[in-house]
Amino acid sequence: MYEMLGIKPELEAWAKEKEEELSLRFEEVDEVCEYNSVKVLHALQQNHISEIHFGSTSGYGYNDVGREAIEKVFAQIFRAEDALVRGQFISGTHALTVALFAFLRPGDTLLSITGKPYDTLDEVIGIVDNPSSLKSYGVNFEQIDLNEDGSFAIEKIQEKLKEKKIKVIEIQRSKGYSTRKSIGIQALEEVIQKIREVDKNVIIMIDNCYCEFVAKQEPIEVGADVAVGSLIKNLGAGIAPNGAYIVGRKDLVELAAERLTVPGEGKEVGPTLGINKSFLQGIFMAPSVVAASLKTAILASKLLGDLGYHVEPEPFEERADIVQTIYMQSPEKLIAFCQGIQMGSPVDSMSIPEPWDMPGYTDKVIMAAGAFTQGSSIELSCDGPIRPPYIAFLQGGLTYEYGKIGVLKAIQNMKGI
């Protein structure tokens, strides 16, 4: 059957051999999926979700019962006091920006303890000059890098907290375009405990993008004050057409809501414009889709690792997010791999992605994403900046079968250069 898609039979047979070697690893993923499915179903049932919540509001969006129910569902799933789940967020970066501007005031200090945040936050923070940045409003930024082994620099963090007043600590769990390891839930819990030994009041904000439902716990459950993520990643399951969420302490969620909308109105406004059903169906399907993405990443790690490429994580390592990195070591192989992913996509499979200057990035980026939703990285996609060591960042896969096909097309295309 795979020959219909131009995949050679010997490549298909090789992949089947590797799947057998990964069977126990796949069972572990399925067990987490089942746990999170129970969690989601319980939240939907406890909040009495019914067809009335699929309705739509326009204009100001007053009295939107669906919107209110969705936010209760998200709060329960995350074990949070409150949630802000809105289609008015255009991306995870937008939600993070809203949160940062909501929590920080002139003279305050933002501290990242996972090194430099993701590239799209450079101009938000003021690492790259922008007249609308936090820096332009007098907000200071400092960072502490992870240790070489990927662990938190606990002593440095505690020393910094003793040395000066920090308003917000930002922890980015996924690696972004860096070469570090992503942050698992256990490591997150440990560093939060160490932070609280020194400062019980500092706001701990988690960039949770790509990490939801990879494990059984979420950041709020291990002591974080607020977590932020995108709905065109894990929790939207390829069904939500846009949007993002902020969950956590009620006072912080309200501050974020008033930054997104209007002081004095906050969560009470915001038309849903027909998106409620997509949000609800997305969160319902999310555990299964995240599991499919993880299996796709694990298979890619096994196949590329056996071909001699450095991969991170390795196939049997514990995972913190859905992202798989492959060190291609040359721009030609990175480009060919991404182009192969595009060839294995359901949308725009005939297109040939090329590196270009994307808004918010300092290097040229190649991005393969033959997705139903523009920019959706829970659908199979692969991208990477054109800079040494030329790393491919693979993520997504709405089903494991489609993810497997895309990975095989990418390997075949790369081997052909």
C-alpha positions, -999 to 999 in steps of 0.1 A, spaced: 0 0 0 28 24 8 40 22 -28 9 43 -37 26 72 -18 60 65 -34 75 49 -3 98 20 -11 87 -15 3 121 -20 20 117 12 39 82 1 51 95 -33 61 124 -17 81 100 6 99 78 -24 109 109 -41 125 115 -9 145 79 -7 156 82 -42 172 112 -30 191 92 -1 204 61 -20 214 66 -16 252 75 21 248 42 26 229 23 8 257 37 34 282 24 62 260 -11 45 258 -12 42 295 -7 80 300 -33 86 272 -59 66 291 -52 84 324 -56 118 308 -87 107 288 -103 98 321 -93 132 335 -108 151 305 -140 131 304 -146 136 341 -142 173 337 -166 174 309 -192 154 328 -187 173 361 -193 206 343 -225 192 326 -214 200 291 -244 198 267 -253 210 233 -263 244 247 -225 251 253 -218 248 215 -237 281 209 -221 313 198 -221 350 208 -211 381 189 -204 417 198 -194 421 234 -200 384 242 -219 389 274 -234 359 291 -217 333 269 -225 301 288 -203 280 265 -172 302 271 -178 300 308 -182 263 308 -151 257 287 -130 278 312 -143 257 341 -134 225 322 -98 237 316 -95 249 352 -105 214 365 -83 195 341 -53 216 352 -63 216 389 -63 254 387 -84 280 404 -94 297 371 -88 297 334 -88 320 304 -95 302 272 -100 325 242 -100 326 205 -89 362 208 -54 348 215 -37 344 181 -9 322 194 9 308 224 34 338 221 4 362 223 -9 345 254 26 346 270 28 383 261 -5 391 276 5 373 308 38 391 311 24 425 305 -4 417 330 19 406 358 49 430 354 51 467 361 79 493 355 109 486 377 99 449 381 123 421 371 115 391 349 138 361 354 140 332 330 157 301 346 157 281 314 181 304 295 169 326 267 132 322 260 119 312 225 128 334 196 94 350 192 96 365 227 129 384 219 111 416 209 84 411 235 110 411 263 133 436 246 163 413 240 159 426 205 149 463 205 113 471 200 95 503 212 66 482 224 87 457 245 86 451 282 121 468 283 106 500 268 82 501 298 110 498 323 107 461 330 141 444 336 150 410 322 176 385 335 183 349 327 200 319 343 210 291 320 205 254 327 235 234 337 253 215 310 234 183 319 201 201 314 193 204 351 184 236 369 211 258 383 195 257 418 222 275 437 224 303 412 186 306 412 184 308 450 213 333 452 195 355 427 163 354 447 182 364 478 201 391 460 172 411 446 134 411 443 121 391 414 85 396 403 81 368 378 101 336 372 95 322 337 101 286 329 99 274 293 94 237 294 100 229 257 134 235 243 123 259 215 152 263 190 178 256 216 199 224 221 190 219 257 167 192 271 130 199 277 118 201 313 99 172 327 73 175 354 95 160 381 123 184 375 97 212 374 84 202 408 118 200 423 129 235 412 96 250 423 102 236 458 137 251 458 123 285 447 97 285 475 124 278 501 137 313 494 107 333 480 71 322 486 56 351 467 74 353 434 51 345 405 61 312 388 49 312 352 52 282 330 54 282 292 36 249 288 35 248 250 40 213 235 39 197 269 3 192 278 -9 156 284 26 142 278 26 132 315 -1 126 340 5 159 359 4 195 348 24 225 362 -2 238 385 -4 204 403 33 207 412 32 243 425 33 267 396 12 298 398 2 300 362 6 280 330 2 292 294 -2 273 261 -16 273 226 -47 256 213 -31 249 179 -7 227 197 -15 198 220 -48 208 236 -66 218 203 -60 183 188 -60 197 153 -97 207 158 -94 241 174 -88 266 146 -69 290 169 -67 302 204 -47 298 236 -51 294 274 -39 308 307 -46 288 338 -37 292 374 -43 314 404 -76 333 401 -61 367 407 -34 362 380 -60 349 355 -81 380 361 -51 403 356 -44 385 323 -81 388 313 -81 425 319 -50 429 298 -66 409 270 -99 427 271 -106 458 293 -99 467 329 -132 463 348 -146 438 323 -119 411 321 -134 376 316 -170 389 313 -165 399 276 -152 383 245 -175 368 218 -169 332 209 -181 335 173 -189 298 169 -157 284 183 -170 267 214 -177 233 199 -142 232 184 -126 240 217 -146 213 235 -141 187 209 -104 196 208 -98 191 245 -118 158 243 -96 144 216 -63 159 229 -51 129 250 -53 106 220 -38 131 195 -9 138 219 -3 101 222 -2 98 184 23 127 183 45 110 209 45 77 190 55 95 158 84 112 176 95 80 192 95 62 158 114 90 142 140 90 170 145 52 166 148 54 128 170 84 125 191 73 155 197 39 139 208 58 107 235 74 127 220 108 135 222 123 169 186 125 182 171 140 213 153 125 231 164 90 223 135 66 217 134 50 252 140 83 272 112 99 292 97 128 273 85 162 285 70 174 252 61 162 217 91 177 200 118 155 185 151 170 175 174 155 148 209 169 143 212 170 105 247 187 105 241 203 71 216 227 56 210 204 27 198 175 48 177 197 70 160 212 40 155 178 24 140 163 55 115 192 59 106 190 22 99 152 27 76 160 56 57 184 33 55 156 7 38 134 33 12 160 43 -25 160 34 -25 197 25 -1 214 0 18 182 -5 29 195 -39 45 225 -23 83 227 -18 92 247 14 123 268 13 141 288 41 128 323 45 128 353 69 99 346 92 85 374 114 99 371 149 130 350 140 166 362 137 177 334 113 161 321 81 137 293 90 125 264 69 90 252 79 71 222 66 35 222 77 9 207 53 -18 214 79 -55 220 79 -49 249 104 -21 274 95 8 271 120 -7 241 138 22 221 152 0 193 167 -5 184 130 27 168 116 52 195 110 90 200 109 110 232 110 144 246 119 166 276 117 193 276 91 222 277 115 247 251 127 242 224 138 212 224 115 186 208 138 153 196 125 125 201 151 98 175 143 64 176 161 29 165 158 8 138 140 -29 137 144 -28 100 140 2 77 144 -3 62 110 -2 96 92 28 106 113 47 74 104 40 80 67 53 115 69 85 104 87 92 77 61 87 102 32 111 126 49 138 99 54 135 87 18 137 122 5 168 130 26 186 98 17 180 107 -20 200 139 -19 
